[in-house]
Amino acid sequence: MSPAQTSTLTPEQVRKIAHLARLGISDDQLGEYAQRLGGVLDLVAKLQDAPVGDLAPMAHPLDATQRLRADAVTETNQRKALQNVAPETEDGLYLVPKVIE
């Protein structure tokens, strides 16, 4: 897609995207959402055209390294104290109600 072109989404496409994202969009908002989503797609298309072939991949733009610390336990085990206030526990685990059939 050339930079002059703009992405256009149909109202049906916007409805489908809204459904997948679990968003409630009224019919009078479809045009505005189509325009904004089209703008996002245009930006992605521009990024696809960026000349990055000679750039080396990097994990961080500042060439920084993560400071490491010793892998040591720094807190005491409070499981019993915390589970004493829980409604239900079994074998050191919290029991919760079933929410999915």
Secondary structure, DSSP 8 states (H G I E B T S, - for coil): --TT------HHHHHHHHHHTT----GGGHHHHHHHHHHHHHHHHHHHTS--TT----S-TT------------S---HHHHHTTSS-EETTEE-------
